[in-house]
C-alpha cells in the first residue's frame, strides 16, 4: 500500500482508539446529576459500568468469528456506528434507554477493543510496537479526559446531563468518516492476504489448546482485575489510612496519569526484544511493591505507591496488547487471541471489585484484600512468564 493510504489507516486506528474509553469514563462523574434528573438511585446508575464489562466478557470471543464473516473493515464501520447509535439512545430515550444505549455502546466498543490488534497486525506488521503504543496512549488519554471533562461539559450544556452524554457522540464522526474513506478507496485490499493466511492456518491453530494463549489471557485477566479494583477502591483505601476522600481521589487521578508514559514506552521496547519475560516480571513486581507501600500509611510513600502502580498497570495492559500481535502469525489469529484474553480479562474485572468489597465487609479492614492483591501480583509473574517467552501460537 502507498504511504498516503497507510497514513489514512493510521489516522483511522487512532480515531477508533479515541472512542473506545470516553463513552464509558464520562458517565461516572455525571451519575449524581443523572440521578437527580431521572429519579434513578445512585446504585442503579452505578450498574451502567458493570453492564459494559459484562457485555465485553460475553461478546469478546465471538467478535473474531463475526468479523471473519462480515469482513474486517465492515466490522470496524459497524463498531463505530454502534457506538454513535448507542450514545444517542442512551442520551435521549429516557431511563430504559440509558441501559439499552449502554449495551449498544458496549457492543460497539467490544468490537473495537478486540479488532485493534488485528488492524495493527494487518496494516503495520513491521511497526507493531509504535502502532500499539500510539493507540494505547490515545485510548488511555481520552479515557482520562472523559472523567476530568465531564463536569465542565455539563456546565456548558446548562447542567443537562443528557446533553453532556450526547456530546461524546461528536467524537465518533471523524472516526466514521475516516474509515468510510478507507473502505471506499480500497483499503480492504490489504486485508485479503491476511484473511487468506488466516484461512490456511485455521485448521492448524486452536488458541484454546495453546499454553501461550492461556498464559497471556490469564496475565491480562489478572492485570484487569487489579486495575479495576484499584479504580473502584483506591480512594477508600487512602481514606482508611486517615486521609481525606478528596486526597484519595486525587491519587487515583495520578495513577491514571502514570499509565500514559508506560503505555507509550513498553510496546516500543517490547517489540525490539525476542524475550518479553523481563517486562512481565517488571509489571508484576511493580504491582507487588506499590501495593506493599500502601500498607505503610505514610503520605509520601503512598504517593510513591500510586506512581509505581500507575506505571505497573499501564505496562501490563500495553504489554498484553503488543503480545497479541507478537505471538501470532496473522491478524485473524491475533483477533481470536484478543477476544479470548479480553473475555477472561473483563470477567475478572467485573468480579474483582465486588469480591474485594466483600472481603472488606467480612474482615472490616483493607489488610486482607490488599494481601490478596499481593498474591495476584505474584501469580501475574508466574503465569505470564510463559507468554513472555519467545514463540508463536500454533
PyMOL commands that set and color helices and strands:
alter all, ss='L'
color gray80, all
select helices_A, chain A and resi 3-18+22-28+31-38+42-70+72-92+94-123+128-156+161-167+170-184+189-202+207-209+211-240+245-272+277-294+299-326+331-363+367-388
alter helices_A, ss='H'
color red, helices_A
deselect
rebuild
show_as cartoon
